[in-house]
Amino acid sequence: MYYFAIRLGYFLGFASFVYLFAMIAFNAGSQGSISQPEDGNAIGKVIINSIVCVGASSVTALLFHRFVIERSKEGWDYDNGLNGSFVGMVSKKYKS
């Protein structure tokens, strides 16, 4: 059973990476074209904003869960970091 839980964690990490890559492509594709001179700068800003939003929300979820919700436990929770990254991807998508 423990071996299955480790493998499931690897799968969740890989699936969240694939979803992150797809969301970056989706957000960058919202520009519509890259034929104008300033389109590359706009797409670069979108990609950087997506990555920063995902990272910040993941760290915030980890810190909030560790220091506010479960103060008595020691250690960090991998699943909450992944959930925070999904929240960051979705909030970036609906923010613009």
Secondary structure as UniProt FT lines:
FT   HELIX           2..29
FT   TURN            30..31
FT   TURN            37..38
FT   HELIX           39..64
FT   HELIX           65..69
FT   HELIX           78..95
//
